[in-house]
Amino acid sequence: AIGGRVDYLMRVASRSMAAYQDFMEGLLQAGLGIDQYYSLVVTKPVKSNSPIPLSALRQR
């Protein structure tokens, strides 16, 4: 769940901070209605989890 001032969460992996900055500038210039964004940089994993495979959802 996301609460507070955040509407969406997007997780991005990039080769470098410069590549990330280029990506974000492209999104801002694309006219998608993004007014501002906040970045949180992960320096090391704290918790390891993997997505639930779609096949698990079909079995229910």
N, C-alpha and C positions, 0 to 999 in steps of 0.2 A: 504494500500500500504506500502511496505517496501522499503526503499532506503538507500543509503550509503553503508557501509561496511557489511551489513547484507544480507544473502542469504535466510534464513529461520527464522521463529518465531515458537517456540514450547512453549506452556504453560503447566507447570507441577505442579500438586498438590502432596505434599508428607507429610508424618506424621511428619517428622523432617528434619533438615538440614543434619543429618547423612544419612538418607534414600535417600535424594536427591543426596548427594555426591556419594553414592553407585550406584545409577541409572546412573549418568553421567559418572562415571568411567567405568561402564559396556558398555555404548555407545562408549566411546573412545577406549576401548579394543576390540570391536566387529569387527573392520576392515571395518567400513562403510565409510571411507574417511573423517571423521571429524577431522580436524587439530586443531581447537581451538573453544572455546565457551565463551560466556559472560553470566553472570547471573545477573538478576535484581530481587531483592526480594521485594514483595509487603507486606507492613506492615498493610495496611488497604485499603479497596476499596474506590476509588474516584468516580467512575462512575459505576452504575449497569446496565448491559444489558444482555440480554439472546439471544441465537442463534435463528435464524429464523427457524421455523419448516419446514421440507421438504414438508409438505402438502401445505404450502403457495406458494412454488415455482411451484407446479403442477397446481395451479389454474390460473396461468398467461398465 
